[in-house]
Structure formats: C-alpha cells, structure tokens
C-alpha cells in the first residue's frame, strides 16, 4: 500500500507531506485548493508523462516521492520492506526518475507503479466507452484460462498475418520477377557465350603487345644476339679473365673464388646468347593471330563494361546471377508452399478464435449479472446490463468479435451503448461497478479514484460511498471528492487547503470532519442545519459499515 507521498514545487503545492493509512482515504477541499494536484503528483511518481507547465513558479523543479510497502513483484527494488519511487521535472521539461535511490526510466516507474496502484478518473471513465476496453474487460473477467487462450490466439494470428504479408508481397512481385528472370538469363547466357577465364585479359594484352611490335622486337633481338656472339665481347673477356685468375689461384688460393665467378660469367654469357637466339627465332609476324587476339580482347572488354572491371569480377557477377536465377526459379514453388502455409495458419487461427468466442459467450451473461448487482448497490436499482458480442467482418488481433456493454439505466428503457445512454454520473458509477467486479480478480493493493463522483449526488453519492467503503475493506482506497455523501465514509479524512497560493494538507479529527462535511453540504461552516446533516451522514456511514461487517 501507499504509505507516504511527498510533493514539492508542483502547481499550487510548495512542499507537502501526505501520510496515508489502510482503508478509505478521502481528500476534500475547496475548488482550486490543490486536491487534483495530489493525484497528479502521484501519477508522476507512477511514470506519467512529465510536463514543464506543472512546475511551480520559482521552483527549481517539481519533485515527488512515493513510499510503498514492497510487493512480491517489486522485491528486487525493496529496502527494509519498502520501495521508494521518485520523479523530478525541471522547468525546461527534463525529467529524472529513481527507484530506491537508483536512477531509472519513467517506463520502469510505470511498470513498478502498476503493481502498486491503479488510478481511476474521468479519463478512465471515457475509456470505458471504447469497445477495445470493454473487450479487454470481458476477457479479464472470463479468467486466466481464457486469457491464456487469447494469448495463444494472438500469437497464432501474428504468425498468420506475417505469412499472409509475405504471400501478398511475393504475389505482387510476380510480374517484376518475370522481368528479372528474363534479364538475368540473358546476362548469364551472354557471359557463358564468351566464356572468359580469370586473368585472360592480362595474358592476351601481353600477347597482343608482342605481336603488334614484332618487327621492332626482331630488330632488337638480332642486335643483342650479334653483340653477344661477336669476338672480343663480354664472353671472351670473361673466359680470358677466368684463365688468368685460375693461374693466379695456383699461387694464391684466395684468387680461386674470383676465377669461379669469371668462369660463371663466361658460361652465363654463352647461355644468354643462346636464349636470345631462341627468342629471336620464336618471333614472327602473324597478322591473323593479332587480329583474333584483338577481337577477343574487344569482346572481353565489352563484358567488363557491363558486368565488372576485370575477368574475375565478370565471373563473380555470373555466379551471383546464376544463384539468383536458381532462387527465382523456385519462387513459384515458394509461392505454392507459402500459400499452403497461410491456409494452414488461417485454419489454426479460426479454430483458436472459436475458442475465444465461446469463452466470451460463456462469460458475458455472468458479467452482465455482476454489473447489474453492482449498479443496484450504486443507486441504479432498475438498471439492466447486456454484454453482447459484435462479430468483426474478418479476424483481428483480439479475435472474431468485439464486445459491447449495453446499459438500460431505468426500467422500460431499451439497453443501448454506454456512449448513448449513460450520463456522466451513470458512466462514473458504471466504471466503479466494473472496478468492483474486478476487485476479486487482481491484487493491486491501492486504488485511486479522482472525479468518480462526477454528475452524481444525494442517494447516488451515498451508494457510491458505500461501495468505495466496501472496496476499502480489502485494500487501500484513495478518493478525491467534492461529495459529502462519499467523504462521510472515510477511514481517514484529509483536508486540502490553500493559503497565500500554497496548498497544505492535514488529517481531520471527528469534530473537524463535521465542520468540513457541513461546508461541503452548505458551502459554509457553522450552519446548524448543515452540521446536523453532516452528523446524520456520519451516522449513516457508520451504520452502513456496521451492516456490512455484520
């Protein structure tokens, strides 16, 4: 439960500490005193969206701290059996969140806060009008097994949707696929017809250069051969040097190495002359070969302009195109396979949707009866409720239908949608009835009601007060109200006052409660009639609690 709430720098609140007790905690006060700012502050601590306009003029920041008894789901964040949620908002709109003194995100506050507190206000009452909210309400009422079936259905529906999307994309792309198939087949055939090999262009380029300059190469080869073969050339000189050094080596062994080098030079010169002759003899003009090579190079260059800068890149393009061709060739098989998968998944989804529909149909009458009983206790004795299933034209993420709660506020009036039949007060009581029906289905320790009294008063207000008091028997309830018929049921009555533009709070004694209730009744304190009426309200509330306890 919520033990303590500290707020500073928020709207009309400068610095405020609020201690809360088990049972029914009621906040009252003049209009504009700051009652709603208390719930706004709590909402910030629970991860609500921050707004710089909430920061009090002159304050460095709006700060909120909420201290809760630790729950099992928040055990990792607890210290000494408590969890502290904190939030600050600066004038420039920057927000910071902490859990137990540790930096956290607003989403973490929201996740933890949902295990501590459930907030109900006029906004939540309007949400009740949405079919999605009513559908979720019936599903929750139907129980855990139904919710498990619904989760399984959503998973199955998601798989079907993804497969159907893929099928649509594949079908839509079929014409484009045919174009791509034609293009890729042409490209592969063109490369295969040329049949290049890796490095072929480099080899042919070198061969083409040799044939193109054969006359000059022959001339240079003859010159080199003549030079190496002439008398008195390098070979002869090397041979004479080798003989001289060999003779010297007989006298000095150190000259033997030089003699060997000279002999090697002489032999290399002779071998070089032989190789140059072979090179010359291998050269010959061949115009036909030169023409064929140039045509082949032109063909290879043509491929390279289209598919890659080198033979290797052209071959890589061919491999990728062939792989893509094989993939596209099996697209029709994939299309048929995916079509069958979509049909199988749809069959599964329909079967699961039927289970969801049966679960809702079974739970709908029980929910309608439960809501009728609650509304009778909330001052609407003739109200009737129908919970109807409205089929969707096609399956959706929540099943084959939406749920619609229909209300007849008075006998003889035809039940219709809440948005058409429910006044503000009736809608508030319907929301409270829904919350009451769910009371035994969850374990949220603290419920907060703001503006639950909208549009009601008198006996209806007393009926709402009684129901809130009953809810508070098993959990902590915090109510912001302007109705004395609700405030009289408080276990702890807290007055919100504003002085010099600053809000403050204090718990009221029994005598002070009478004065506050009389103010709420008559708009002023001290009126004998109002005081008497306030005392009667307190006596009525006390008697009602005794009857419930009995």
VOGU-3710 file (C-alpha; in Angstrom, 3 decimals, decimal comma):
1> xxxxxxxxxx> 0,000/0,000/0,000  0,967/3,676/-0,337  2,443/4,838/2,962  3,617/8,343/2,255  3,580/10,900/-0,533  5,915/13,892/-0,601  5,376/16,618/-3,217  7,265/19,880/-3,727  7,304/22,546/-6,423  4,231/21,179/-8,198
11> xxxxxxxxxx> 1,488/23,626/-9,194  -0,063/25,145/-6,068  1,964/22,758/-3,888  5,142/24,223/-2,435  6,052/21,451/-0,014  3,614/18,813/1,150  3,793/15,528/3,052  0,808/13,210/2,997  0,560/10,167/5,237  -1,936/7,566/4,113
21> xxxxxxxxxx> -3,494/4,716/6,049  -5,162/1,425/5,121  -8,830/1,600/4,235  -10,638/4,547/2,676  -8,600/7,775/2,479  -10,665/10,755/1,310  -9,277/14,096/0,106  -11,633/17,082/0,168  -11,227/20,834/-0,038  -12,375/23,967/-1,798
31> xxxxxxxxxx> -12,273/24,055/-5,581  -8,741/25,040/-6,629  -7,221/24,092/-3,276  -4,971/21,533/-4,928  -6,768/18,203/-4,455  -6,205/17,096/-8,023  -2,542/18,142/-7,872  -2,063/15,463/-5,247  -3,172/12,786/-7,688  -1,162/14,466/-10,465
41> xxxxxxxxxx> 1,917/14,213/-8,266  1,218/10,565/-7,545  0,756/9,917/-11,265  4,216/11,414/-11,920  5,736/9,037/-9,398  3,953/6,236/-11,250  5,609/7,136/-14,549  3,045/9,503/-16,103  4,192/11,882/-18,808  6,010/14,911/-17,397
51> xxxxxxxxxx> 5,137/18,476/-18,380  7,178/21,559/-17,520  3,938/23,541/-17,013  3,434/21,561/-13,795  6,490/23,140/-12,179  5,571/25,793/-9,629  6,684/29,337/-10,483  10,051/29,994/-8,866  10,716/26,342/-8,055  13,928/24,726/-9,281
61> xxxxxxxxxx> 11,967/21,574/-10,058  8,798/19,681/-9,254  9,652/16,658/-7,113  7,540/13,717/-5,998  8,398/10,751/-3,793  6,007/7,896/-3,081  6,816/5,266/-0,427  5,109/1,873/-0,772  5,075/-1,403/1,051  7,089/-3,767/-1,150
71> xxxxxxxxxx> 5,182/-6,279/-3,248  6,488/-9,632/-4,421  6,917/-8,357/-7,979  8,988/-5,397/-6,736  11,137/-7,383/-4,305  14,342/-6,628/-6,234  13,845/-2,901/-5,619  12,828/-3,101/-1,958  14,785/-1,952/1,055  13,596/-2,757/4,564
81> xxxxxxxxxx> 10,320/-3,994/3,063  9,607/-0,722/1,250  10,003/0,686/-2,256  10,540/4,381/-2,953  9,512/5,788/-6,353  10,754/9,300/-7,130  10,374/11,703/-10,032  11,570/15,236/-10,723  10,640/17,628/-13,539  12,669/20,749/-14,301
91> xxxxxxxxxx> 11,252/23,983/-15,763  12,831/23,107/-19,120  10,819/19,876/-19,213  13,649/17,476/-18,409  12,580/14,595/-16,221  14,503/12,233/-13,931  13,236/9,042/-12,307  14,572/6,967/-9,433  13,626/3,732/-7,754  15,032/3,221/-4,291
101> xxxxxxxxxx> 17,551/5,988/-4,936  18,797/4,362/-8,145  18,436/6,097/-11,498  15,669/4,560/-13,567  13,414/5,334/-16,525  9,839/6,575/-16,497  8,814/3,262/-18,064  10,357/1,447/-15,086  8,301/3,641/-12,750  5,186/2,813/-14,776
111> xxxxxxxxxx> 5,927/-0,910/-14,728  6,509/-0,973/-10,976  3,738/1,512/-10,257  1,180/-0,703/-11,969  1,851/-3,355/-9,311  1,220/-0,822/-6,530  -1,563/1,480/-7,707  -4,479/1,529/-10,130  -5,744/5,030/-10,901  -9,329/5,709/-11,972
121> xxxxxxxxxx> -10,516/9,096/-13,123  -12,756/10,800/-15,637  -10,320/9,833/-18,382  -10,639/6,171/-17,444  -14,416/6,515/-17,437  -14,285/7,788/-21,014  -12,009/4,889/-21,956  -14,789/2,573/-20,795  -16,758/3,694/-23,852  -14,189/2,150/-26,203
131> xxxxxxxxxx> -15,048/-1,324/-27,497  -11,424/-2,359/-27,027  -11,657/-1,538/-23,311  -14,942/-3,426/-22,961  -13,495/-6,410/-24,837  -10,447/-6,482/-22,566  -12,743/-6,204/-19,534  -14,791/-9,262/-20,526  -11,622/-11,219/-21,350  -10,216/-10,427/-17,922
141> xxxxxxxxxx> -13,497/-11,381/-16,267  -13,505/-14,694/-18,154  -10,468/-15,840/-16,183  -6,863/-16,924/-16,548  -7,522/-19,932/-18,787  -9,382/-17,701/-21,235  -6,558/-15,142/-21,137  -4,065/-17,920/-21,888  -6,171/-18,966/-24,876  -6,330/-15,351/-26,006
151> xxxxxxxxxx> -2,532/-15,019/-25,780  -2,123/-18,208/-27,834  -4,626/-16,872/-30,396  -2,731/-13,592/-30,717  0,499/-15,474/-31,328  -1,177/-17,631/-33,988  -2,826/-14,596/-35,579  0,533/-12,818/-35,690  2,135/-15,772/-37,485  -0,735/-15,859/-39,983
161> xxxxxxxxxx> -0,500/-12,098/-40,562  3,263/-12,282/-41,214  2,869/-15,225/-43,604  -0,031/-13,509/-45,389  2,046/-10,346/-45,766  4,891/-12,367/-47,285  2,463/-14,095/-49,645  0,994/-10,781/-50,774  4,471/-9,377/-51,387  5,526/-12,461/-53,348
171> xxxxxxxxxx> 2,354/-12,422/-55,430  2,602/-8,710/-56,143  6,218/-9,118/-57,202  5,489/-11,948/-59,658  5,448/-9,678/-62,748  8,644/-7,958/-61,677  10,117/-11,391/-61,001  9,471/-12,427/-64,614  11,270/-9,326/-65,845  14,203/-10,071/-63,591
181> xxxxxxxxxx> 14,284/-13,699/-64,731  14,494/-12,641/-68,417  17,246/-10,122/-67,725  19,344/-12,452/-65,591  19,004/-15,310/-68,091  20,192/-13,025/-70,906  23,164/-11,811/-68,850  24,236/-15,331/-67,880  23,923/-16,533/-71,493  25,981/-13,593/-72,743
191> xxxxxxxxxx> 28,811/-14,322/-70,314  28,666/-18,067/-70,959  28,885/-17,456/-74,721  32,172/-15,586/-74,260  33,376/-17,977/-71,533  36,127/-15,757/-70,087  38,733/-17,187/-67,752  40,284/-15,446/-64,785  43,335/-13,408/-65,897  42,669/-13,929/-69,601
201> xxxxxxxxxx> 42,588/-10,210/-70,414  46,041/-9,649/-68,885  47,525/-12,601/-70,791  46,013/-11,522/-74,100  47,069/-7,917/-73,609  50,694/-9,022/-73,234  50,460/-11,308/-76,305  48,820/-8,564/-78,336  51,633/-6,138/-77,478  54,271/-8,689/-78,627
211> xxxxxxxxxx> 52,561/-9,321/-81,965  51,867/-5,650/-82,569  55,604/-4,774/-82,226  57,177/-7,940/-83,703  59,375/-6,108/-86,282  60,947/-3,896/-83,665  61,378/-6,869/-81,315  63,158/-8,866/-84,068  65,475/-5,961/-84,777  66,407/-5,591/-81,125
221> xxxxxxxxxx> 66,839/-9,345/-80,685  69,249/-9,533/-83,700  71,273/-6,651/-82,302  71,533/-8,337/-78,925  72,455/-11,693/-80,489  75,136/-10,097/-82,658  76,632/-8,280/-79,733  76,780/-11,404/-77,571  78,207/-13,575/-80,386  80,908/-11,194/-81,689
231> xxxxxxxxxx> 84,601/-11,825/-80,927  86,094/-9,813/-78,127  82,805/-9,414/-76,363  81,916/-9,957/-72,765  82,072/-13,770/-73,048  85,586/-13,778/-74,439  86,758/-11,278/-71,903  85,233/-13,310/-69,082  86,930/-16,500/-70,373  90,370/-14,793/-70,550
241> xxxxxxxxxx> 89,830/-13,380/-67,070  88,899/-16,839/-65,767  92,165/-18,357/-67,184  94,265/-15,584/-65,670  92,643/-15,918/-62,257  92,933/-19,737/-62,351  96,698/-19,340/-62,919  96,857/-16,889/-60,030  94,966/-19,335/-57,820  97,765/-21,833/-58,185
251> xxxxxxxxxx> 99,959/-19,342/-56,371  97,319/-17,805/-54,125  94,225/-19,852/-53,110  92,341/-16,626/-52,380  92,077/-15,990/-56,136  90,110/-19,228/-56,690  86,771/-17,555/-55,855  87,384/-14,824/-58,381  88,261/-17,401/-61,010  84,983/-19,231/-60,353
261> xxxxxxxxxx> 82,982/-16,026/-60,770  84,748/-15,289/-64,048  84,046/-18,799/-65,338  80,317/-18,388/-64,346  80,160/-15,063/-66,160  81,626/-16,619/-69,282  79,131/-19,519/-69,159  76,176/-17,177/-68,487  77,212/-15,011/-71,447  77,154/-18,046/-73,721
271> xxxxxxxxxx> 73,797/-19,210/-72,355  72,371/-15,703/-72,746  73,462/-15,607/-76,358  71,739/-18,969/-76,925  68,486/-17,778/-75,236  68,478/-14,542/-77,239  68,788/-16,594/-80,436  65,863/-18,800/-79,349  63,831/-15,679/-78,517  64,557/-14,206/-81,957
281> xxxxxxxxxx> 63,659/-17,410/-83,726  60,352/-17,556/-81,798  59,339/-14,118/-83,051  57,347/-13,992/-86,228  54,736/-11,717/-87,720  51,230/-13,260/-87,521  48,559/-10,796/-88,609  45,769/-13,356/-88,292  46,641/-14,154/-84,667  46,969/-10,457/-83,887
291> xxxxxxxxxx> 43,501/-9,811/-85,334  41,968/-12,711/-83,420  43,523/-11,562/-80,137  42,289/-8,010/-80,612  38,764/-9,256/-81,335  38,841/-11,442/-78,217  40,072/-8,523/-76,116  37,293/-6,349/-77,513  34,724/-8,981/-76,569  36,137/-9,306/-73,044
301> xxxxxxxxxx> 36,195/-5,518/-72,609  32,542/-5,436/-73,701  31,643/-7,813/-70,848  33,714/-5,770/-68,423  31,859/-2,568/-69,327  28,605/-4,291/-68,274  29,481/-6,688/-65,509  32,792/-5,786/-63,864  36,189/-4,171/-64,352  38,113/-7,456/-64,573
311> xxxxxxxxxx> 37,637/-11,028/-65,735  37,341/-12,034/-62,066  34,531/-9,532/-61,434  32,676/-10,665/-64,561  32,850/-14,277/-63,379  31,645/-13,231/-59,910  28,682/-11,435/-61,495  27,861/-14,573/-63,451  27,958/-16,697/-60,270  25,656/-14,281/-58,408
321> xxxxxxxxxx> 23,255/-14,012/-61,348  23,121/-17,814/-61,669  22,386/-18,120/-57,955  19,624/-15,524/-58,211  18,209/-17,335/-61,243  18,028/-20,547/-59,265  16,321/-18,709/-56,429  13,775/-17,101/-58,733  13,180/-20,384/-60,491  11,944/-21,830/-57,211
331> xxxxxxxxxx> 9,762/-18,776/-56,463  6,685/-20,484/-57,857  7,363/-23,416/-55,566  7,784/-20,995/-52,660  4,564/-19,246/-53,678  2,652/-22,509/-53,567  4,343/-23,530/-50,329  3,590/-20,170/-48,700  0,002/-20,304/-49,908  -0,427/-23,667/-48,232
341> xxxxxxxxxx> 1,183/-22,352/-45,060  -1,189/-19,376/-44,997  -4,168/-21,715/-45,332  -2,911/-23,948/-42,511  -2,261/-20,968/-40,260  -5,668/-19,474/-41,034  -7,328/-22,754/-40,137  -5,489/-22,730/-36,815  -6,452/-19,087/-36,205  -10,124/-19,801/-36,919
351> xxxxxxxxxx> -10,081/-22,740/-34,509  -8,483/-20,640/-31,782  -10,863/-17,732/-32,471  -13,793/-20,100/-31,961  -12,404/-20,981/-28,525  -12,143/-17,267/-27,662  -15,684/-16,646/-28,874  -17,049/-19,483/-26,755  -15,197/-18,203/-23,720  -16,615/-14,730/-24,185
361> xxxxxxxxxx> -20,110/-16,024/-24,849  -19,982/-18,113/-21,675  -18,673/-15,231/-19,541  -20,873/-12,441/-20,960  -24,111/-13,281/-19,069  -22,226/-13,661/-15,779  -20,511/-10,305/-16,298  -23,824/-8,635/-17,126  -25,392/-10,036/-13,941  -22,419/-8,970/-11,840
371> xxxxxxxxxx> -22,553/-5,420/-13,236  -26,303/-5,237/-12,632  -25,821/-6,234/-8,999  -23,146/-3,595/-8,561  -25,222/-0,888/-10,242  -28,179/-1,712/-7,989  -25,942/-1,139/-4,987  -24,739/2,117/-6,569  -28,184/3,643/-6,647  -29,404/2,342/-10,020
381> xxxxxxxxxx> -31,900/-0,344/-8,902  -33,704/-0,606/-12,215  -30,603/-0,725/-14,387  -30,096/-3,680/-16,689  -26,931/-4,617/-18,496  -26,343/-6,689/-21,613  -22,874/-7,767/-22,715  -23,059/-8,518/-26,413  -20,597/-9,876/-28,957  -20,451/-7,930/-32,200
391> xxxxxxxxxx> -18,755/-10,009/-34,945  -15,975/-8,412/-36,960  -16,111/-8,769/-40,750  -12,758/-10,530/-40,521  -10,495/-11,862/-37,800  -8,415/-9,341/-35,903  -5,722/-9,432/-33,223  -8,334/-9,814/-30,465  -10,489/-12,422/-32,157  -13,602/-12,689/-34,274
401> xxxxxxxxxx> -15,672/-10,083/-32,443  -15,646/-7,026/-30,272  -17,530/-6,728/-27,015  -20,133/-4,087/-26,373  -21,635/-3,351/-22,975  -25,193/-2,062/-23,299  -26,937/-0,289/-20,460  -30,532/0,473/-19,646  -30,328/2,921/-16,716  -34,043/2,703/-15,898
411> xxxxxxxxxx> -36,807/0,101/-16,328  -38,520/0,198/-19,671  -35,637/1,908/-21,409  -34,046/-0,085/-24,171  -30,454/-1,068/-23,499  -28,052/0,816/-25,728  -24,364/1,573/-25,956  -22,896/3,350/-22,937  -21,942/6,365/-25,023  -25,604/6,879/-25,977
421> xxxxxxxxxx> -27,389/6,042/-22,741  -25,078/6,825/-19,839  -24,955/10,291/-18,312  -21,776/11,482/-16,589  -22,951/10,173/-13,245  -24,128/6,870/-14,676  -20,850/6,424/-16,506  -18,899/7,100/-13,302  -20,967/4,526/-11,430  -20,599/2,026/-14,272
431> xxxxxxxxxx> -16,833/2,481/-14,102  -16,931/1,907/-10,339  -19,114/-1,143/-10,882  -16,541/-2,518/-13,318  -13,760/-1,870/-10,831  -15,780/-3,550/-8,099  -16,422/-6,607/-10,240  -12,690/-6,870/-10,875  -11,801/-6,477/-7,186  -11,546/-10,210/-6,606
441> xxxxxxxxxx> -9,643/-10,805/-9,852  -6,461/-8,852/-9,095  -4,269/-7,939/-6,167  -3,414/-4,279/-6,767  -3,069/-3,003/-3,183  -4,066/0,650/-3,768  -6,931/2,108/-5,803  -7,143/5,824/-6,559  -10,408/7,444/-7,654  -10,425/11,027/-8,923
451> xxxxxxxxxx> -13,714/12,541/-10,145  -15,577/9,288/-9,599  -18,385/11,468/-8,227  -18,857/13,381/-11,497  -22,528/14,009/-12,195  -23,918/12,341/-9,067  -25,122/13,408/-5,646  -27,711/12,628/-2,975  -28,628/8,979/-2,624  -26,434/8,045/-5,592
461> xxxxxxxxxx> -23,499/9,649/-3,798  -24,230/7,611/-0,683  -24,413/4,458/-2,782  -21,010/5,231/-4,323  -19,604/5,959/-0,872  -20,856/2,618/0,444  -19,258/0,778/-2,469  -15,948/2,569/-2,032  -16,019/1,702/1,657  -16,598/-1,947/0,774
471> xxxxxxxxxx> -13,706/-1,885/-1,662  -11,541/-0,375/1,081  -12,177/-3,357/3,354  -9,688/-5,444/1,392  -7,281/-2,800/0,091  -6,260/0,828/0,360  -8,501/3,294/-1,465  -7,734/6,975/-2,083  -10,628/9,160/-3,249  -10,628/12,802/-4,300
481> xxxxxxxxxx> -14,202/14,058/-3,992  -16,426/17,058/-3,548  -19,369/14,993/-2,300  -20,035/14,821/1,448  -22,065/11,659/0,771  -18,767/9,970/-0,187  -16,482/11,752/2,268  -18,564/10,612/5,238  -17,378/7,027/4,690  -13,699/7,898/5,090
491> xxxxxxxxxx> -11,460/5,963/7,447  -9,063/8,883/7,158  -10,373/12,272/6,039  -7,708/14,614/4,682  -8,403/18,282/4,039  -6,552/20,100/1,288  -6,374/23,843/1,964  -4,791/26,722/0,118  -3,378/29,790/1,778  -1,304/32,512/0,101
501> xxxxxxxxxx> -1,334/30,480/-3,088  0,119/27,366/-1,445  -1,660/24,089/-0,742  -1,336/22,193/2,510  -2,936/19,023/3,883  -3,986/17,815/7,307  -5,910/14,870/8,678  -9,193/15,884/10,300  -10,405/14,959/13,756  -14,010/13,844/14,256
511> xxxxxxxxxx> -15,139/17,382/15,118  -13,239/18,842/12,188  -14,845/16,313/9,887  -18,280/17,561/10,889  -17,270/21,123/10,035  -15,786/20,059/6,674  -18,847/17,993/5,759  -21,124/20,884/6,675  -19,065/23,164/4,429  -19,395/20,650/1,605
521> xxxxxxxxxx> -23,154/20,464/2,211  -23,986/24,136/2,605  -20,957/25,954/1,295  -20,211/27,364/4,787  -19,339/26,122/8,235  -21,309/26,784/11,401  -24,773/26,301/9,876  -26,830/24,363/12,403  -28,735/22,604/9,651  -25,570/21,702/7,810
531> xxxxxxxxxx> -23,917/20,457/10,976  -26,947/18,314/11,782  -26,945/16,943/8,254  -23,209/16,224/8,492  -23,725/14,326/11,738  -26,521/12,354/10,082  -24,262/11,481/7,175  -21,556/10,240/9,519  -24,119/8,191/11,437  -25,470/6,749/8,169
541> xxxxxxxxxx> -21,946/5,813/7,068  -21,217/4,229/10,433  -24,452/2,238/10,326  -23,739/1,105/6,769  -20,305/-0,149/7,806  -21,864/-1,996/10,726  -24,392/-3,674/8,464  -21,622/-4,753/6,087  -19,490/-6,028/8,959  -22,480/-7,899/10,376
//
